Amino acid sequence: MNEDLTRQLVRQLKIINFWITLFGSIIVITLLFLGFLVFKVVTYVHNTEQKVTDLRNKTTQTLNVKDDFCKNSLLSGTSYCKN
């Protein structure tokens, strides 16, 4: 009876060890994958923010017509340019 009980306990421990290893591996792989996705999202958002900032700076410089007109014109002394 003692050997049967020992075999049964060893068999149950092997089954438990298999399931713990399986689920542990799945959890580790999932965490690594989620970490990679978070890294990609953060870099994508940072790059997009940088592009939007560059675009904003370019449009601000391009749309500043009054300053360009008053600096490069014969009418720089008019009341339009003094405001």
Buried (B, 14 or more C-beta within 10 A) or exposed (E): EEEEEEEEEEEEEEEEEEEEEEEEEEEEEEEEEEEEEEEEEEEEEEEEEEEEEEEEEEEEEEEEEEEEEBEEEEEEEEEEBEE
